[in-house]
Amino acid sequence: MVENEKLIEEVSEILGIEPPVICYDESKFLTSTQLAGIDLVKNIIYLKPKYKVKFDGYLAICHELRYLWQYNQNVIWQHELISRRRSNDDTDIQYYNSQISEIDANAFGAYYMMNKFRVKPMFKSLDKKTKEKIFKRAEEIKKELRK
């Protein structure tokens, strides 16, 4: 739990956002496999207390914090972030994963994991084209953060 707090503080500082309140309430999750979620309006991050793989949890935290950054910084994406709802059919999942906000959140998570822990996320459930977009965006984020 302390590891999560440190990670959230560090990533929030990198992103220039106020660290969200941490809540371990899994009832807020859409699926049983979800590891983290964010309430953009209330600035609360919901976390699963235990992960099967620690790095999966860290990636999820980075991903959710990037949503918070998007919400606070990028007006263009706000409508997408607030209005999206997800079903579980294949067409919807492909559409969901190809949204700008989702590519960017995955890319930030990938960037952080590769630079902090030297671990490259595999994104096993995503198609090749989506993965390519994520890693291209991760390189862009790396350059943006070095400025």
Number of C-alpha atoms within 10 A of each C-alpha: 12 7 9 15 13 11 15 22 16 13 18 19 12 11 19 12 17 15 19 20 14 16 16 14 14 17 10 15 16 11 9 9 9 14 22 25 23 24 16 20 10 9 15 17 22 23 24 19 14 11 13 8 8 9 15 14 20 21 22 19 23 26 25 25 30 25 25 28 17 21 20 16 14 12 10 11 16 17 10 15 18 12 7 9 9 10 10 8 8 9 9 13 14 15 11 17 18 19 16 15 22 20 23 24 26 28 28 28 27 27 26 23 19 14 12 9 10 11 13 15 18 9 13 8 10 14 12 11 9 16 21 14 16 26 20 14 20 23 14 15 17 15 10 9 9 6 5
